[in-house]
Structures are given as C-alpha cells and as structure tokens.
C-alpha cells in the first residue's frame, strides 16, 4: 500500500470503531499521521539515509514494539489527562502494520525477538515496484482507490459543512 490506502482505510476503521465504541473525542490528525508514521520513519532511514546498513525500507516503525510503545505512552497520557491523541497515533501505526501484511515478515514485525539485525530486502527500485503494482495488482490498486474514496468523502464533507478550519484546529471529523 502506498498512501491513500493507509490514510483512508485507517480513518475508516477508526471511524467505525468510534461509532461502535466508547471513544468519541478522537483527533483524526493523529490517526492520519499514525497511519503513515511507519513509512515516514522507515523509508528515509532504511532505504535512503542508511541504505547500506539496513537494505530495507521496513525497519523500526514496522515493528510491534514501535506501535506498542506508542500505544502504551498513549494509554498513560489518556489516564493522566484524558487526552487520547498519542493513543490514536499508536492505533494508526498498528493498523499500518496490518495493511502492510507485516505478518509475512515476522523477523521485522517481532523485532528484536529474532535478533537485533533487520532482514535485508531486495529494495532496489521499491518506488518503481510500487507504481507497477499500483496499476497491475488489484489488491494494491483497489485498496488505494478505496482509501482515496474514504478520504475524499470526509474532505468533501468538511468543505460542504464548512468544517475544514475546525478540523485543522482540533482534528474532528
């Protein structure tokens, strides 16, 4: 998944959880950042800055440990001052792992359980590979299209209801 799949499907999942759960005061700016946080960290670090060290664009941010630490910090923050922003940053990050099918890469997902080194992946042309998959793999392009539709729906609703400034200020959808 590239971008809209992560953003839209994560937002949709949290919105469903909000409707059936007890959380009503969700700052979706943190959900959106969490949805792409593993890639915001790992792509520059593992595939660009330290490519010769890691040879992998899925490292620290794509681990259960990373999401768990953020969620635990979020629970602590919520219990302390009733702010769930960090908690939903962690939830977004955890959903990212599911959408990336990280169970296929257990050495990364459960790092450092299998050792401190991350496995190397033939990263070569990952941007090109993602673009090819985007036009040829239904699992890939359908999730991106669905995510785009979800984000577009909420964006249009914000514009139509004149709530865009309020969303930018407090993250409410």
SETORTI-67580 format. One line per 5 residues: number of its first residue (from 1); their letters; for each residue x, y, z of C-alpha. Coordinates in nm, 2 decimals. Example, Ala and Ser with C-alpha at 12.3 -4.5 7.8 and 13.67 -1.06 7.14 Angstrom:
SETORTI-67580
1	as	1.23/-0.45/0.78  1.37/-0.11/0.71
END
This chain:
SETORTI-67580
1	xxxxx	0.00/0.00/0.00  0.13/0.34/-0.08  -0.06/0.64/0.06  -0.44/0.67/0.03  -0.48/0.31/0.12
6	xxxxx	-0.32/0.37/0.46  -0.49/0.70/0.52  -0.84/0.61/0.41  -0.86/0.26/0.54  -0.72/0.36/0.87
11	xxxxx	-0.95/0.65/0.90  -1.25/0.43/0.80  -1.15/0.17/1.06  -1.12/0.42/1.34  -1.44/0.59/1.24
16	xxxxx	-1.62/0.25/1.26  -1.46/0.19/1.60  -1.57/0.53/1.71  -1.93/0.46/1.61  -1.95/0.12/1.80
21	xxxxx	-1.70/0.20/2.08  -1.67/0.44/2.37  -1.42/0.69/2.22  -1.59/1.00/2.09  -1.32/1.26/2.12
26	xxxxx	-1.08/1.15/1.85  -0.83/1.38/1.69  -0.81/1.24/1.34  -0.50/1.44/1.26  -0.31/1.20/1.49
31	xxxxx	-0.49/0.90/1.33  -0.38/1.02/0.98  -0.02/1.08/1.10  -0.01/0.74/1.27  -0.14/0.57/0.95
36	xxxxx	0.17/0.67/0.76  0.42/0.71/1.06  0.60/0.38/1.00  0.67/0.48/0.64  0.76/0.84/0.74
41	xxxxx	1.03/0.69/0.97  1.15/0.38/0.79  1.16/0.49/0.42  1.41/0.77/0.48  1.61/0.59/0.74
46	xxxxx	1.62/0.24/0.60  1.60/0.30/0.22  1.78/0.63/0.19  1.99/0.76/0.47  2.13/0.43/0.60
51	xxxxx	2.05/0.21/0.29  2.40/0.04/0.31  2.33/-0.05/0.67  1.97/-0.17/0.66  1.90/-0.26/0.30
56	xxxxx	1.53/-0.24/0.40  1.26/0.02/0.40  1.07/-0.16/0.67  1.26/-0.14/1.00  1.18/0.01/1.34
61	xxxxx	0.85/0.17/1.25  0.72/-0.16/1.11  0.76/-0.35/1.44  0.50/-0.44/1.70  0.74/-0.29/1.96
66	xxxxx	0.72/0.05/1.80  0.33/0.05/1.79  0.31/-0.10/2.14  0.54/0.17/2.29  0.33/0.45/2.13
71	xxxxx	0.00/0.29/2.24  0.14/0.24/2.60  0.25/0.61/2.60  -0.10/0.70/2.48  -0.27/0.50/2.75
76	xxxxx	-0.05/0.67/3.01  -0.13/1.01/2.86  -0.50/0.93/2.85  -0.51/0.82/3.21  -0.32/1.12/3.32
81	xxxxx	-0.50/1.40/3.14  -0.78/1.24/2.93  -0.61/1.32/2.60  -0.62/1.02/2.36  -0.41/1.18/2.08
86	xxxxx	-0.10/0.97/2.13  -0.31/0.66/2.18  -0.46/0.70/1.84  -0.12/0.78/1.68  -0.03/0.43/1.80
91	xxxxx	-0.35/0.28/1.68  -0.29/0.43/1.34  0.06/0.29/1.34  -0.07/-0.06/1.44  -0.33/-0.05/1.16
96	xxxxx	-0.05/0.04/0.92  0.13/-0.29/1.01  -0.19/-0.49/0.93  -0.24/-0.31/0.60  0.12/-0.38/0.51
101	xxxxx	0.07/-0.75/0.58  0.37/-0.75/0.81  0.29/-1.10/0.94  0.46/-1.21/0.62  0.78/-1.06/0.76
106	xxxxx	0.79/-1.19/1.12  1.16/-1.11/1.17  1.07/-0.74/1.12  0.73/-0.75/1.28  0.86/-0.91/1.60
111	xxxxx	1.20/-0.74/1.61  1.41/-0.78/1.83  1.27/-1.12/1.93  1.46/-1.29/1.64  1.77/-1.09/1.68
116	xxxxx	1.89/-0.73/1.66  1.95/-0.72/1.29  1.67/-0.65/1.05  1.65/-0.88/0.75  1.76/-0.73/0.42
121	xxxxx	1.51/-0.70/0.14  1.58/-0.65/-0.22  1.48/-0.29/-0.21  1.63/-0.19/-0.54  1.36/0.00/-0.71
126	xxxxx	1.08/0.00/-0.44  0.92/0.32/-0.57  0.91/0.18/-0.93  0.79/-0.16/-0.80  0.51/0.01/-0.60
131	xxxxx	0.40/0.21/-0.91  0.39/-0.11/-1.12  0.18/-0.29/-0.86  -0.05/0.01/-0.84  -0.16/-0.04/-1.20
136	xxxxx	-0.13/-0.42/-1.21  -0.22/-0.57/-0.88  -0.59/-0.55/-0.78  -0.52/-0.59/-0.41  -0.29/-0.28/-0.44
141	xxxxx	-0.50/-0.05/-0.66  -0.83/-0.14/-0.50  -0.70/-0.06/-0.15  -0.56/0.27/-0.28  -0.88/0.36/-0.47
146	xxxxx	-1.10/0.27/-0.16  -0.87/0.47/0.06  -0.89/0.77/-0.18  -1.27/0.74/-0.18  -1.29/0.74/0.20
151	xxxxx	-1.05/1.04/0.23  -1.24/1.23/-0.05  -1.57/1.16/0.13  -1.45/1.31/0.46  -1.28/1.60/0.28
156	xxxxx	-1.59/1.69/0.08  -1.80/1.66/0.39  -1.56/1.90/0.57  -1.58/2.15/0.29  -1.95/2.12/0.24
161	xxxxx	-2.02/2.17/0.61  -1.76/2.45/0.63  -1.57/2.25/0.90  -1.22/2.24/0.74  -1.08/2.51/0.96
166	xxxxx	-1.23/2.33/1.27  -1.07/2.00/1.15  -0.73/2.17/1.11  -0.77/2.32/1.46  -0.90/2.02/1.65
171	xxx	-0.90/1.71/1.42  -1.27/1.63/1.45  -1.44/1.46/1.15
END
